[in-house]
Amino acid sequence: MNQLTTVMLKEAEIFWKAMIVQLRMKVAHGGILTPRRIRM
């Protein structure tokens, strides 16, 4: 169980880092209004 949970945590961490990078790129391209649209 411990090994499996650590693997899932690592995968989730990589996934969230990728999501944050995509959000930053969208904000950089779209300006200030895009984060509000993404949250909705």
N, CA, C and O atoms as a printed pandas DataFrame, in Angstrom:
     atom_number atom_name residue_name chain_id  residue_number  x_coord  y_coord  z_coord
0              1         N          MET        A               1    0.836   -1.211    0.000
1              2        CA          MET        A               1    0.000    0.000    0.000
2              3         C          MET        A               1    0.872    1.262    0.000
3              4         O          MET        A               1    0.605    2.208   -0.740
4              5         N          ASN        A               2    1.913    1.265    0.836
5              6        CA          ASN        A               2    2.751    2.462    0.923
6              7         C          ASN        A               2    3.429    2.771   -0.403
7              8         O          ASN        A               2    3.464    3.926   -0.827
8              9         N          GLN        A               3    3.970    1.743   -1.064
9             10        CA          GLN        A               3    4.627    1.976   -2.351
10            11         C          GLN        A               3    3.623    2.517   -3.362
11            12         O          GLN        A               3    3.928    3.446   -4.110
12            13         N          LEU        A               4    2.431    1.939   -3.385
13            14        CA          LEU        A               4    1.429    2.358   -4.361
14            15         C          LEU        A               4    1.010    3.810   -4.108
15            16         O          LEU        A               4    0.860    4.589   -5.050
16            17         N          THR        A               5    0.823    4.164   -2.851
17            18        CA          THR        A               5    0.389    5.532   -2.543
18            19         C          THR        A               5    1.478    6.534   -2.888
19            20         O          THR        A               5    1.182    7.627   -3.369
20            21         N          THR        A               6    2.748    6.172   -2.645
21            22        CA          THR        A               6    3.829    7.104   -2.976
22            23         C          THR        A               6    3.909    7.310   -4.476
23            24         O          THR        A               6    4.155    8.424   -4.936
24            25         N          VAL        A               7    3.703    6.245   -5.248
25            26        CA          VAL        A               7    3.718    6.371   -6.709
26            27         C          VAL        A               7    2.579    7.280   -7.162
27            28         O          VAL        A               7    2.767    8.129   -8.033
28            29         N          MET        A               8    1.404    7.101   -6.574
29            30        CA          MET        A               8    0.262    7.935   -6.959
30            31         C          MET        A               8    0.517    9.397   -6.590
31            32         O          MET        A               8    0.162   10.303   -7.345
32            33         N          LEU        A               9    1.132    9.621   -5.427
33            34        CA          LEU        A               9    1.438   10.991   -5.026
34            35         C          LEU        A               9    2.418   11.630   -5.990
35            36         O          LEU        A               9    2.264   12.799   -6.344
36            37         N          LYS        A              10    3.426   10.879   -6.422
37            38        CA          LYS        A              10    4.401   11.421   -7.369
38            39         C          LYS        A              10    3.719   11.752   -8.692
39            40         O          LYS        A              10    3.966   12.807   -9.275
40            41         N          GLU        A              11    2.865   10.852   -9.164
41            42        CA          GLU        A              11    2.158   11.105  -10.427
42            43         C          GLU        A              11    1.262   12.328  -10.302
43            44         O          GLU        A              11    1.196   13.149  -11.217
44            45         N          ALA        A              12    0.570   12.454   -9.168
45            46        CA          ALA        A              12   -0.308   13.604   -8.957
46            47         C          ALA        A              12    0.507   14.898   -8.920
47            48         O          ALA        A              12    0.080   15.925   -9.448
48            49         N          GLU        A              13    1.687   14.834   -8.289
49            50        CA          GLU        A              13    2.533   16.030   -8.211
50            51         C          GLU        A              13    2.975   16.463   -9.599
51            52         O          GLU        A              13    2.944   17.650   -9.923
52            53         N          ILE        A              14    3.392   15.491  -10.429
53            54        CA          ILE        A              14    3.802   15.796  -11.807
54            55         C          ILE        A              14    2.622   16.386  -12.576
55            56         O          ILE        A              14    2.778   17.355  -13.319
56            57         N          PHE        A              15    1.426   15.785  -12.391
57            58        CA          PHE        A              15    0.232   16.257  -13.095
58            59         C          PHE        A              15   -0.076   17.703  -12.725
59            60         O          PHE        A              15   -0.340   18.531  -13.597
60            61         N          TRP        A              16   -0.042   18.007  -11.411
61            62        CA          TRP        A              16   -0.379   19.363  -10.982
62            63         C          TRP        A              16    0.650   20.370  -11.456
63            64         O          TRP        A              16    0.304   21.497  -11.810
64            65         N          LYS        A              17    1.942   19.963  -11.463
65            66        CA          LYS        A              17    2.972   20.873  -11.978
66            67         C          LYS        A              17    2.706   21.185  -13.445
67            68         O          LYS        A              17    2.850   22.329  -13.876
68            69         N          ALA        A              18    2.318   20.168  -14.213
69            70        CA          ALA        A              18    2.023   20.384  -15.633
70            71         C          ALA        A              18    0.817   21.317  -15.787
71            72         O          ALA        A              18    0.812   22.192  -16.653
72            73         N          MET        A              19   -0.203   21.128  -14.945
73            74        CA          MET        A              19   -1.381   21.984  -15.010
74            75         C          MET        A              19   -1.011   23.439  -14.709
75            76         O          MET        A              19   -1.483   24.357  -15.380
76            77         N          ILE        A              20   -0.166   23.641  -13.697
77            78        CA          ILE        A              20    0.242   24.998  -13.325
78            79         C          ILE        A              20    1.006   25.652  -14.466
79            80         O          ILE        A              20    0.822   26.837  -14.745
80            81         N          VAL        A              21    1.872   24.871  -15.131
81            82        CA          VAL        A              21    2.627   25.416  -16.267
82            83         C          VAL        A              21    1.667   25.838  -17.375
83            84         O          VAL        A              21    1.829   26.905  -17.969
84            85         N          GLN        A              22    0.660   24.994  -17.655
85            86        CA          GLN        A              22   -0.317   25.335  -18.695
86            87         C          GLN        A              22   -1.092   26.591  -18.314
87            88         O          GLN        A              22   -1.342   27.451  -19.159
88            89         N          LEU        A              23   -1.475   26.700  -17.033
89            90        CA          LEU        A              23   -2.203   27.889  -16.593
90            91         C          LEU        A              23   -1.349   29.138  -16.767
91            92         O          LEU        A              23   -1.840   30.174  -17.215
92            93         N          ARG        A              24   -0.060   29.037  -16.409
93            94        CA          ARG        A              24    0.822   30.197  -16.553
94            95         C          ARG        A              24    0.954   30.592  -18.015
95            96         O          ARG        A              24    0.970   31.780  -18.337
96            97         N          MET        A              25    1.048   29.602  -18.910
97            98        CA          MET        A              25    1.163   29.909  -20.335
98            99         C          MET        A              25   -0.113   30.575  -20.842
99           100         O          MET        A              25   -0.050   31.521  -21.626
100          101         N          LYS        A              26   -1.272   30.084  -20.396
101          102        CA          LYS        A              26   -2.540   30.687  -20.818
102          103         C          LYS        A              26   -2.631   32.126  -20.331
103          104         O          LYS        A              26   -3.068   33.011  -21.066
104          105         N          VAL        A              27   -2.216   32.357  -19.089
105          106        CA          VAL        A              27   -2.252   33.716  -18.539
106          107         C          VAL        A              27   -1.298   34.614  -19.313
107          108         O          VAL        A              27   -1.624   35.764  -19.607
108          109         N          ALA        A              28   -0.110   34.087  -19.646
109          110        CA          ALA        A              28    0.880   34.883  -20.371
110          111         C          ALA        A              28    0.358   35.250  -21.759
111          112         O          ALA        A              28    0.597   36.357  -22.242
112          113         N          HIS        A              29   -0.358   34.316  -22.404
113          114        CA          HIS        A              29   -0.861   34.579  -23.750
114          115         C          HIS        A              29   -2.150   35.399  -23.714
115          116         O          HIS        A              29   -2.330   36.311  -24.521
116          117         N          GLY        A              30   -3.045   35.074  -22.782
117          118        CA          GLY        A              30   -4.379   35.665  -22.803
118          119         C          GLY        A              30   -4.502   36.922  -21.972
119          120         O          GLY        A              30   -5.466   37.670  -22.137
120          121         N          GLY        A              31   -3.554   37.180  -21.082
121          122        CA          GLY        A              31   -3.645   38.366  -20.250
122          123         C          GLY        A              31   -4.277   38.070  -18.903
123          124         O          GLY        A              31   -4.171   36.959  -18.385
124          125         N          ILE        A              32   -4.939   39.082  -18.337
125          126        CA          ILE        A              32   -5.393   38.994  -16.951
126          127         C          ILE        A              32   -6.745   38.286  -16.845
127          128         O          ILE        A              32   -7.047   37.699  -15.806
128          129         N          LEU        A              33   -7.563   38.331  -17.899
129          130        CA          LEU        A              33   -8.933   37.842  -17.792
130          131         C          LEU        A              33   -9.030   36.318  -17.819
131          132         O          LEU        A              33  -10.022   35.764  -17.346
132          133         N          THR        A              34   -8.031   35.628  -18.357
133          134        CA          THR        A              34   -8.156   34.183  -18.527
134          135         C          THR        A              34   -8.263   33.409  -17.214
135          136         O          THR        A              34   -9.031   32.448  -17.174
136          137         N          PRO        A              35   -7.547   33.756  -16.125
137          138        CA          PRO        A              35   -7.662   32.958  -14.912
138          139         C          PRO        A              35   -9.086   32.914  -14.367
139          140         O          PRO        A              35   -9.513   31.890  -13.834
140          141         N          ARG        A              36   -9.824   34.018  -14.494
141          142        CA          ARG        A              36  -11.199   34.030  -13.990
142          143         C          ARG        A              36  -12.060   33.050  -14.775
143          144         O          ARG        A              36  -12.901   32.359  -14.199
144          145         N          ARG        A              37  -11.854   32.987  -16.089
145          146        CA          ARG        A              37  -12.628   32.066  -16.921
146          147         C          ARG        A              37  -12.291   30.627  -16.569
147          148         O          ARG        A              37  -13.176   29.772  -16.541
148          149         N          ILE        A              38  -11.002   30.346  -16.295
149          150        CA          ILE        A              38  -10.586   28.982  -15.979
150          151         C          ILE        A              38  -11.214   28.542  -14.657
151          152         O          ILE        A              38  -11.651   27.398  -14.530
152          153         N          ARG        A              39  -11.263   29.448  -13.666
153          154        CA          ARG        A              39  -11.831   29.075  -12.371
154          155         C          ARG        A              39  -13.309   28.728  -12.498
155          156         O          ARG        A              39  -13.796   27.821  -11.824
156          157         N          MET        A              40  -14.021   29.444  -13.357
157          158        CA          MET        A              40  -15.438   29.142  -13.552
158          159         C          MET        A              40  -15.577   27.826  -14.303
159          160         O          MET        A              40  -16.694   27.384  -14.573
